Amino acid sequence: MKRIAIALMACCMLFSSCETDNGEWKVETENPEFLHRSMKKLTDVIVHDIFSPPVASRIYAYSSIAGYEALQNGYPEYRSLAGQLNELEAVPAPAEGETISHALAGVHAFLVVGKKLIFSEEKIDAFQAEIYQEFADTGMPLSVMDASKAYGEQVASHIMAWADGDNYKQTRTYPKFSINQDPARWQPTPPDYMDGIEPHWKMIRPFVLNDANQFAPPPPTSFDMDPKSTFYKETMEVYNAVVEGDTAERIEIARFWDCNPYVSTHAGHVMFATKKITPGGHWIGISQLAANKAGADMMKTAQTYALVSVALADGFISCWDEKYRSNLVRPETVINVYLDEDWRPVLQTPPFPEYTSGHSVISRSAAVALTSIYGDDFSFTDTVEEEYGLPVRSFDSFMEASEEAAVSRLYGGIHYRPAIDNGVEQGEKVGNFVVNSLTWKSDTAMGMKGSE
């Protein structure tokens, strides 16, 4: 009987050893869909929790960087972002000799950081239970799962300690934006007349930029309602933007790129809100479409999300720096006071100053980032807004999409032309600086910075 027990124990030990060593689970776990689905879940929670566009960009950036850094240790041809991103020090290395699934570690680090930055943690908890079971179903040994999650936790803690130094928490205590009664300056707009969102965002530590005003655009056109003035002509262009040309097409473009996370509708005494994706979230969705179409592996997918999210985050910091410096009045306010009190824009005017256009800046910055990875002739069909009831739109390049996103703000009645044109230029400068500042591959694996 004793001999049988010893034999059974030996068989169990042999089976356990074989299960750990055959590594068949590795192929299944190194599937970028694990990362894509994690990103989609984070986007869904950001929409649910109604984060403002700048705050959402911060969530995407820290989560994506955590996922990239946890994965990077398993892909030696890729470089860490430590020492490349402002004040980011080297992340911990896995324990020597320990078997790690870097795919699981990356997903875990991504989700742990994301969960710490949103409100509805239970939604991430439920998703974690679901996706980790899928990792287990690949045959990954429990010891490897535990070690991988422990390593992902280490990386997440390191990234969160870094995030704590970016001045975000301090800005939560700063005063609201003071309204200036100067007719040239921003006033809260209908229907809710909300306070200006994130007036101190320029104080957030950039990820790559040297400072928030590194690529400050030229000042906006001076306010002047003389019919012969440039500003008056720019205002009239907004007033007539939809009725000139193909009205239906322009309205479709405006609504496709609306990306307003909180649109309120008032009907009599009833008010209801519609939650939608942020502009940064839309470009994160485009990043997923591009990675899928290109057949990007898990590490290249992680690189895509990290680069685009950093370009978006620094784009918002640059743009918001200018918004609250120039503090320019919105077209809706000017038109209602001086031209037509009943005029309403196609889109609901967002609650912050006009210049420059956030869509123009961040769309161009993201497009530059994506182009650096997938090329300047990468055609794609944008299905990101389908779940919000909008038709798909197709583009021949990321740059073309960014051009349409920018001009959509004119068609929507919420921006003057200079905010769009100068915003595109501002975003291109931000995007190029981010791309050219980051090296993703070793010199032997990559011939130039910022691209494959």
C-alpha positions as CSV (number, residue, x, y, z in Angstrom):
1,M,0.0,0.0,0.0
2,K,2.9,2.3,0.9
3,R,4.6,1.5,-2.4
4,I,1.3,2.4,-4.3
5,A,1.1,5.8,-2.4
6,I,4.7,6.6,-3.2
7,A,4.1,5.7,-6.9
8,L,1.0,7.8,-7.1
9,M,2.9,10.7,-5.5
10,A,5.7,10.4,-8.0
11,C,3.2,10.4,-10.9
12,C,1.5,13.5,-9.5
13,M,4.9,15.2,-9.2
14,L,5.8,14.2,-12.8
15,F,2.5,15.4,-14.1
16,S,2.8,18.7,-12.3
17,S,6.3,19.1,-13.7
18,C,5.2,18.3,-17.2
19,E,2.3,20.7,-16.9
20,T,4.6,23.5,-15.9
21,D,7.3,22.8,-18.4
22,N,5.5,22.1,-21.7
23,G,4.5,25.8,-22.1
24,E,1.7,25.1,-24.5
25,W,-0.4,27.7,-22.7
26,K,2.0,30.4,-23.8
27,V,0.8,30.5,-27.4
28,E,-2.8,31.0,-26.3
29,T,-2.1,33.6,-23.7
30,E,0.0,35.8,-25.9
31,N,-3.2,36.9,-27.7
32,P,-3.7,40.7,-28.1
33,E,-7.4,40.2,-27.7
34,F,-6.8,39.9,-24.0
35,L,-5.4,43.5,-24.1
36,H,-8.0,44.8,-26.5
37,R,-10.9,43.5,-24.3
38,S,-9.3,45.0,-21.2
39,M,-9.0,48.4,-22.9
40,K,-12.6,48.2,-24.1
41,K,-13.7,47.4,-20.6
42,L,-11.8,50.4,-19.3
43,T,-13.4,52.6,-21.9
44,D,-16.9,51.4,-21.0
45,V,-16.2,52.3,-17.3
46,I,-14.8,55.7,-18.2
47,V,-18.1,56.3,-20.2
48,H,-20.2,55.0,-17.3
49,D,-18.4,57.2,-14.7
50,I,-18.5,60.3,-16.9
51,F,-14.9,61.4,-16.8
52,S,-14.0,64.6,-18.6
53,P,-11.8,64.3,-21.7
54,P,-8.6,65.4,-20.0
55,V,-9.1,63.2,-17.0
56,A,-9.9,60.2,-19.2
57,S,-6.7,60.8,-21.2
58,R,-4.8,60.5,-17.9
59,I,-6.5,57.2,-17.1
60,Y,-5.7,55.7,-20.5
61,A,-2.0,56.8,-20.3
62,Y,-1.1,55.4,-16.9
63,S,-3.0,52.1,-17.5
64,S,-1.4,51.6,-20.9
65,I,2.0,52.4,-19.6
66,A,1.6,49.9,-16.8
67,G,0.5,47.2,-19.3
68,Y,3.4,48.0,-21.6
69,E,6.0,47.9,-18.8
70,A,4.8,44.6,-17.4
71,L,4.9,43.0,-20.8
72,Q,8.2,44.6,-21.9
73,N,10.3,42.4,-19.6
74,G,9.2,39.4,-21.6
75,Y,10.1,41.0,-25.0
76,P,13.8,41.9,-24.7
77,E,13.8,43.5,-28.2
78,Y,11.5,46.3,-26.7
79,R,12.8,49.0,-24.5
80,S,11.3,50.2,-21.2
81,L,9.9,53.7,-21.1
82,A,11.7,54.3,-17.8
83,G,14.1,57.3,-18.3
84,Q,12.1,58.3,-21.4
85,L,8.9,59.5,-19.8
86,N,9.2,62.4,-17.3
87,E,10.3,61.1,-13.9
88,L,9.5,57.5,-14.6
89,E,12.1,55.3,-13.0
90,A,12.8,51.6,-13.9
91,V,10.1,49.2,-12.9
92,P,10.9,46.1,-10.8
93,A,12.2,43.1,-12.7
94,P,10.6,39.7,-12.2
95,A,12.2,37.4,-9.6
96,E,15.1,35.5,-11.2
97,G,14.2,32.0,-12.2
98,E,10.5,32.4,-11.7
99,T,8.2,31.4,-14.6
100,I,6.1,34.4,-15.6
101,S,3.3,34.9,-18.2
102,H,4.1,38.5,-19.2
103,A,0.8,38.5,-21.1
104,L,-1.1,38.0,-17.9
105,A,1.2,40.3,-15.9
106,G,0.6,43.0,-18.5
107,V,-3.2,42.6,-18.5
108,H,-3.2,42.5,-14.6
109,A,-1.0,45.7,-14.4
110,F,-3.2,47.5,-16.9
111,L,-6.4,46.6,-15.0
112,V,-5.1,47.2,-11.5
113,V,-4.0,50.7,-12.5
114,G,-7.2,51.4,-14.4
115,K,-9.3,50.3,-11.4
116,K,-7.4,52.7,-9.1
117,L,-8.2,55.6,-11.4
118,I,-11.9,55.1,-12.0
119,F,-14.9,55.0,-9.6
120,S,-16.9,51.9,-10.5
121,E,-14.3,49.4,-9.3
122,E,-16.8,46.5,-9.1
123,K,-17.1,46.6,-12.9
124,I,-13.3,46.0,-13.3
125,D,-13.5,43.3,-10.5
126,A,-16.1,41.4,-12.5
127,F,-14.1,41.6,-15.7
128,Q,-10.9,40.5,-14.0
129,A,-12.6,37.3,-12.6
130,E,-13.9,36.5,-16.1
131,I,-10.6,37.1,-18.1
132,Y,-8.4,35.4,-15.5
133,Q,-10.5,32.3,-15.8
134,E,-9.8,32.4,-19.5
135,F,-6.1,32.5,-18.8
136,A,-6.5,29.5,-16.5
137,D,-8.5,27.7,-19.1
138,T,-5.4,27.7,-21.4
139,G,-3.7,25.3,-19.0
140,M,-1.5,27.8,-17.4
141,P,-0.2,26.4,-14.1
142,L,-1.6,28.0,-10.9
143,S,1.9,28.8,-9.7
144,V,2.6,30.7,-13.0
145,M,-0.8,32.6,-12.7
146,D,0.0,33.6,-9.1
147,A,3.5,34.7,-10.0
148,S,2.4,36.6,-13.0
149,K,-0.3,38.5,-11.2
150,A,2.1,39.2,-8.3
151,Y,4.5,40.7,-10.8
152,G,1.8,42.7,-12.5
153,E,0.8,44.0,-9.1
154,Q,4.4,45.2,-8.5
155,V,4.5,47.1,-11.8
156,A,1.1,48.6,-11.1
157,S,2.2,49.8,-7.7
158,H,5.3,51.3,-9.2
159,I,3.3,53.2,-11.9
160,M,0.8,54.4,-9.3
161,A,3.6,55.8,-7.1
162,W,4.8,57.6,-10.2
163,A,1.3,58.9,-11.0
164,D,0.9,60.3,-7.5
165,G,3.6,62.8,-8.3
166,D,1.9,64.4,-11.3
167,N,0.0,67.1,-9.3
168,Y,-3.4,65.7,-10.2
169,K,-4.5,65.3,-6.6
170,Q,-3.4,68.8,-5.8
171,T,-5.4,70.3,-8.6
172,R,-8.6,68.7,-7.1
173,T,-8.3,71.3,-4.3
174,Y,-7.7,74.4,-6.4
175,P,-10.5,77.0,-6.9
176,K,-13.1,77.0,-9.7
177,F,-12.5,79.1,-12.7
178,S,-13.5,82.7,-12.2
179,I,-15.8,84.1,-14.9
180,N,-14.8,87.4,-16.5
181,Q,-17.6,89.7,-17.7
182,D,-15.5,90.9,-20.5
183,P,-17.5,90.1,-23.7
184,A,-14.4,88.6,-25.3
185,R,-14.0,86.0,-22.5
186,W,-15.6,82.7,-22.0
187,Q,-19.1,82.5,-20.4
188,P,-20.9,79.2,-19.3
189,T,-23.2,78.0,-22.1
190,P,-26.7,76.5,-22.4
191,P,-28.4,74.3,-21.4
192,D,-26.6,73.7,-18.0
193,Y,-24.3,76.7,-17.7
194,M,-21.6,74.4,-16.2
195,D,-18.4,75.7,-14.6
196,G,-15.2,75.6,-16.7
197,I,-13.8,72.0,-16.6
198,E,-10.2,71.5,-15.5
199,P,-9.0,75.1,-15.4
200,H,-5.7,73.9,-13.8
201,W,-4.9,71.1,-16.1
202,K,-1.8,72.8,-17.4
203,M,-0.3,72.1,-14.0
204,I,-0.4,68.3,-14.6
205,R,3.1,66.9,-15.2
206,P,3.4,66.1,-19.0
207,F,4.5,62.6,-20.0
208,V,7.0,63.7,-22.7
209,L,6.6,67.4,-23.2
210,N,9.0,69.6,-21.3
211,D,6.2,71.8,-20.1
212,A,2.6,72.6,-20.9
213,N,3.3,75.7,-23.1
214,Q,6.1,74.1,-25.1
215,F,4.0,74.3,-28.3
216,A,1.7,77.3,-27.4
217,P,-0.1,78.4,-30.6
218,P,-0.4,82.0,-31.8
219,P,-3.1,84.0,-29.9
220,P,-6.7,83.9,-31.3
221,T,-8.2,86.6,-33.4
222,S,-9.0,89.7,-31.3
223,F,-12.7,90.0,-30.4
224,D,-14.4,92.7,-32.5
225,M,-18.0,92.7,-33.7
226,D,-17.5,95.3,-36.3
227,P,-18.9,93.7,-39.5
228,K,-15.7,94.5,-41.2
229,S,-13.5,92.8,-38.6
230,T,-11.8,89.4,-39.0
231,F,-13.5,88.1,-35.8
232,Y,-16.9,89.0,-37.1
233,K,-16.2,87.1,-40.3
234,E,-15.1,84.1,-38.3
235,T,-18.2,84.2,-36.3
236,M,-20.4,84.4,-39.4
237,E,-18.6,81.3,-40.8
238,V,-19.7,79.4,-37.7
239,Y,-23.2,80.8,-38.0
240,N,-23.5,79.6,-41.6
241,A,-21.3,76.5,-41.4
242,V,-24.1,73.9,-41.7
243,V,-26.4,75.7,-44.2
244,E,-23.5,76.1,-46.7
245,G,-22.6,73.0,-48.7
246,D,-24.0,69.6,-48.1
247,T,-26.0,70.1,-44.9
248,A,-26.7,66.5,-44.2
249,E,-23.1,65.4,-44.7
250,R,-21.8,68.2,-42.4
251,I,-24.3,67.3,-39.7
252,E,-23.3,63.7,-39.9
253,I,-19.6,64.5,-39.6
254,A,-20.3,66.8,-36.6
255,R,-22.3,64.2,-34.8
256,F,-19.9,61.4,-35.6
257,W,-17.0,63.2,-33.9
258,D,-19.1,64.8,-31.1
259,C,-17.5,62.5,-28.4
260,N,-19.1,64.6,-25.6
261,P,-19.1,62.4,-22.5
262,Y,-22.1,64.2,-21.0
263,V,-24.9,65.6,-23.2
264,S,-28.0,66.9,-21.3
265,T,-31.4,67.2,-22.9
266,H,-34.1,69.4,-21.4
267,A,-37.8,68.9,-22.3
268,G,-40.0,71.0,-20.2
269,H,-39.3,70.2,-16.5
270,V,-37.6,66.9,-17.5
271,M,-33.8,66.6,-18.0
272,F,-32.0,63.5,-19.0
273,A,-28.3,62.9,-19.9
274,T,-26.7,60.8,-22.6
275,K,-23.3,59.3,-21.9
276,K,-20.8,59.0,-24.7
277,I,-17.2,58.2,-25.4
278,T,-14.6,60.9,-25.0
279,P,-12.6,62.2,-28.0
280,G,-9.5,60.4,-26.6
281,G,-11.6,57.2,-26.2
282,H,-12.5,57.5,-29.8
283,W,-8.9,57.5,-30.9
284,I,-8.1,54.6,-28.5
285,G,-10.9,52.7,-30.4
286,I,-9.2,53.6,-33.7
287,S,-6.0,52.3,-32.2
288,Q,-7.6,48.9,-31.6
289,L,-9.0,48.9,-35.2
290,A,-5.6,49.6,-36.6
291,A,-3.8,47.0,-34.5
292,N,-6.4,44.3,-35.4
293,K,-6.2,45.1,-39.1
294,A,-2.4,45.1,-39.1
295,G,-2.4,41.8,-37.2
296,A,-0.3,43.4,-34.4
297,D,1.0,40.9,-31.8
298,M,0.5,41.5,-28.1
299,M,3.6,43.6,-27.6
300,K,3.0,45.8,-30.6
301,T,-0.5,46.3,-29.5
302,A,0.7,47.4,-26.0
303,Q,3.1,49.8,-27.8
304,T,0.2,51.2,-29.8
305,Y,-1.9,51.9,-26.8
306,A,1.0,53.4,-24.8
307,L,2.2,55.7,-27.6
308,V,-1.3,56.9,-28.6
309,S,-2.4,57.4,-25.0
310,V,0.7,59.5,-24.2
311,A,0.2,61.5,-27.3
312,L,-3.4,62.1,-26.3
313,A,-2.5,63.0,-22.7
314,D,0.2,65.5,-23.6
315,G,-2.1,66.9,-26.3
316,F,-4.8,67.7,-23.7
317,I,-2.2,69.3,-21.4
318,S,-0.9,71.5,-24.2
319,C,-4.4,72.4,-25.4
320,W,-5.8,73.2,-21.9
321,D,-2.9,75.4,-21.2
322,E,-3.9,77.6,-24.1
323,K,-7.7,77.4,-23.4
324,Y,-7.5,79.0,-20.0
325,R,-4.8,81.5,-21.1
326,S,-6.7,83.0,-24.0
327,N,-10.1,82.3,-22.4
328,L,-11.9,83.1,-25.6
329,V,-15.7,83.3,-25.7
330,R,-17.6,80.5,-27.6
331,P,-19.5,81.1,-30.8
332,E,-22.8,80.3,-29.2
333,T,-22.5,83.1,-26.7
334,V,-21.4,85.7,-29.3
335,I,-24.1,84.7,-31.8
336,N,-26.9,84.7,-29.2
337,V,-25.9,88.1,-27.9
338,Y,-25.0,89.9,-31.1
339,L,-26.7,88.1,-34.0
340,D,-29.5,85.7,-33.2
341,E,-30.8,84.9,-29.7
342,D,-32.6,81.8,-30.9
343,W,-29.6,80.2,-32.8
344,R,-28.3,76.9,-31.4
345,P,-25.3,74.9,-32.5
346,V,-25.6,71.4,-34.0
347,L,-23.7,70.1,-31.0
348,Q,-23.9,71.0,-27.4
349,T,-21.1,73.5,-26.5
350,P,-18.6,71.9,-24.1
351,P,-18.0,73.7,-20.8
352,F,-14.6,75.3,-21.3
353,P,-13.1,78.1,-23.3
354,E,-12.9,78.0,-27.1
355,Y,-9.3,78.3,-28.2
356,T,-7.7,76.0,-29.3
357,S,-10.0,73.1,-30.4
358,G,-9.4,70.1,-28.2
359,H,-10.5,67.7,-31.0
360,S,-8.1,69.3,-33.4
361,V,-5.1,69.1,-31.1
362,I,-5.6,65.6,-29.8
363,S,-6.8,64.0,-33.0
364,R,-3.8,65.2,-34.9
365,S,-1.4,64.2,-32.1
366,A,-3.0,60.7,-32.0
367,A,-2.9,60.5,-35.8
368,V,0.8,61.3,-35.9
369,A,1.4,58.6,-33.3
370,L,-0.5,56.0,-35.2
371,T,1.1,56.9,-38.5
372,S,4.5,56.4,-37.0
373,I,3.6,52.8,-36.3
374,Y,1.3,51.8,-39.2
375,G,2.2,54.1,-42.0
376,D,0.8,57.2,-43.7
377,D,-1.5,55.2,-46.2
378,F,-3.2,53.0,-43.6
379,S,-6.9,52.9,-44.7
380,F,-9.6,51.9,-42.2
381,T,-13.3,51.9,-41.5
382,D,-14.1,53.6,-38.2
383,T,-16.7,51.6,-36.4
384,V,-16.0,53.0,-33.0
385,E,-19.2,55.0,-32.7
386,E,-21.6,52.2,-34.0
387,E,-22.6,51.3,-30.5
388,Y,-23.8,54.9,-30.0
389,G,-26.1,54.6,-33.0
390,L,-23.9,56.4,-35.5
391,P,-23.0,55.1,-39.0
392,V,-19.4,54.0,-39.8
393,R,-17.1,56.3,-41.7
394,S,-14.0,55.3,-43.8
395,F,-10.7,57.0,-44.2
396,D,-7.6,56.5,-46.3
397,S,-5.2,57.5,-43.5
398,F,-5.1,58.6,-39.8
399,M,-4.3,62.1,-40.9
400,E,-7.4,62.3,-43.1
401,A,-9.5,61.2,-40.1
402,S,-7.9,63.8,-37.9
403,E,-8.6,66.5,-40.5
404,E,-12.3,65.5,-40.5
405,A,-12.4,65.4,-36.7
406,A,-11.0,68.9,-36.6
407,V,-13.4,70.5,-39.1
408,S,-16.3,68.7,-37.4
409,R,-16.1,71.3,-34.7
410,L,-16.9,74.1,-37.2
411,Y,-19.8,72.1,-38.6
412,G,-21.0,71.5,-35.1
413,G,-21.1,75.2,-34.4
414,I,-18.7,75.2,-31.4
415,H,-15.4,76.5,-32.8
416,Y,-14.1,79.3,-35.0
417,R,-11.8,78.4,-37.8
418,P,-8.5,79.5,-36.1
419,A,-9.1,77.2,-33.2
420,I,-9.3,74.3,-35.7
421,D,-6.4,75.3,-38.0
422,N,-4.0,76.3,-35.2
423,G,-5.2,73.4,-33.1
424,V,-4.2,70.9,-35.9
425,E,-0.7,72.6,-36.1
426,Q,-0.4,72.4,-32.3
427,G,-1.4,68.8,-32.2
428,E,1.1,67.9,-35.0
429,K,3.9,69.5,-33.0
430,V,2.9,67.6,-29.9
431,G,2.6,64.3,-31.7
432,N,5.9,64.7,-33.5
433,F,7.7,65.6,-30.3
434,V,6.2,62.5,-28.5
435,V,7.1,60.2,-31.4
436,N,10.6,61.5,-31.8
437,S,11.3,61.4,-28.1
438,L,10.5,57.8,-27.5
439,T,12.6,54.8,-28.6
440,W,10.6,51.5,-28.5
441,K,13.2,49.0,-29.9
442,S,16.9,48.4,-29.4
443,D,19.3,49.8,-32.0
444,T,19.6,46.3,-33.5
445,A,15.9,45.7,-33.7
446,M,14.8,49.1,-34.9
447,G,16.4,51.5,-37.3
448,M,14.7,54.7,-36.2
449,K,13.0,56.2,-33.2
450,G,9.2,56.0,-32.7
451,S,8.4,53.5,-35.4
452,E,8.6,49.8,-36.2
